[in-house]
Amino acid sequence: MNQDNLKLCQEKISLIEKDSLDKTKQALRIINETKEIGVKTAEELVHQGEQLGLVNERLDEVENTLISTQKNITQLKSFFGGIKNKFLVCFGVNKSKKLAKDEENESDNVELKVENICEKSKETKSDFFEITGSPIEREINKNLLEISNDLNRIKMLGLDMQTEACRQNRLIDNIYLKSIRTDAKIKDQNNQVKEILK
């Protein structure tokens, strides 16, 4: 009976080891797919960041152009203002101007709270205790170690993507604020030109 029980236990151990080996191989496949998806997502995130950087640069260029146009508008106001004043004095016309400006500064209320998580990736060392010492058990332990290391890499990739997403959120907020300022300047300059042409 002892021989039969021992043989039965060895068969059960062998079945459990094979099942465990299959499950670790399946887990490795899933983790590899996850890593591929993570890398592709990170690449898209970097590409998106580059596009946001270009938008930010274009807004800077528009703002610089608006500074130049404001100088031109100021010169036109000075020129036409002098002519208009001479005309009004000559004909005795006295007009009072009323200017009303309503500026909405939604930009002052925009804040972004960012948590920055810094951790360094560490490879897990093999601390598995061998029970049977069989080749299958060693392969299972090797697979488990690889799973652990890959999960740590995926975690670090996720943290890097979080940092990049937070950077892009700050950039989007900056773009938003610049676009509000730029829009206000364009409206103001349009109103100034309309006043000159009256």
Protein Blocks (a to p, Z undefined) as FASTA:
>chain_A
ZZmmmmmmmmmmmmmmmmmmmmmmmmmmmmmmmmmmmmmmmmmmmmmmmmmmmmmmmmmm
mmmmmmmmmmmmmmmmmmmmmmmmmmmmmnopacddddddddddfklmpccddddddddd
dddddfbdcfklpaklmmmmmmmmmmmmmmmmmmmmmmmmmmmmmmmmmmmmmmmmmmmm
mmmmmmmmmmmmmmmmZZ
